[in-house]
Every structure is written in C-alpha cells, then in structure tokens.
Amino acid sequence: MLTTDPVADMLTRIRNANTAFHERVDIPASRLKKEIAKVLKAEGFIKEFELVAGMPREVIRITLKYGTNRERVINGLQRISKPGLRLYSPKTEIPKCMGGLGLVIVSTSQGVMSGKQAKRMGFGGEVMAFVW
C-alpha cells in the first residue's frame, strides 16, 4: 500500500490503536518514523518501541502507554505540516501545543526533536506534529 503522507499514516495508526486501548501497534519502518518514535518515547508518550525485521519490510512496533486506571497518556495527535502545505518555523517562533503542556515535533537540520529542545539548541525547522 502506497501512502502519500507516511507520517500522517503513522499518527493515525497510533491514534486508532490508542482509542481502541490496544497494547501495541505496528507501523512500516522508515528513518523519519524511527526518529518520531524516539521523540515520543523520550517525552513519555509511549512505553517502548522496537524494530522488528519482517519478510516484506521492517516494522516499528510501538508499545502504547496507559495510566494506572487505563486512562490514555496520548489524548490527541495532530499532523501540522502536510505534503500540500509545508509549515516551517524559525527558531524564535516555534509554536507551543496546549500552552506548553503538549509536545511539538520539529524536523530540524540536526534531526527530529521536540519543540522545546529545538528552541533550546537554537534550531528552526518543519513543524511536523502536535501531541497532547
């Protein structure tokens, strides 16, 4: 299956699995998706991710995280920069998600990182997604 926006597909798969309270979700692997999963793990939105070698293609297996009473850790995921309309932000104007409580995923020249980390390191870039 060919998707025109693999990052939006990844976020949708995570959103759907999270809504259905699945333990984990498999996503076709790419370097960009691995970096996004790394940021989600570092910021505490997912429990774990691992690369699983498959016959047709490698997949990223993301283990979702829930609270003690099965409350969701991820309440929302939103793709910001789309293939038809890319959104770039300079280092001084990196947006905040939920007044700073959410996570902004930014693709910079130094790799994919959170908005806070990009601001601290002085990098602007493509605003990829909001997670809250």
Secondary structure, 3 states (H helix, E strand, C coil): CCCCCHHHHHHHHHHHHHHCCCCEEEEECCHHHHHHHHHHHHCCCEEEEEEECCCCCCEEEEEECECCCCCECCCCEEECCECCECCEECHHHCCCCHHHCCEEEEEECCEEEEHHHHHHHCCCEEEEEEEC
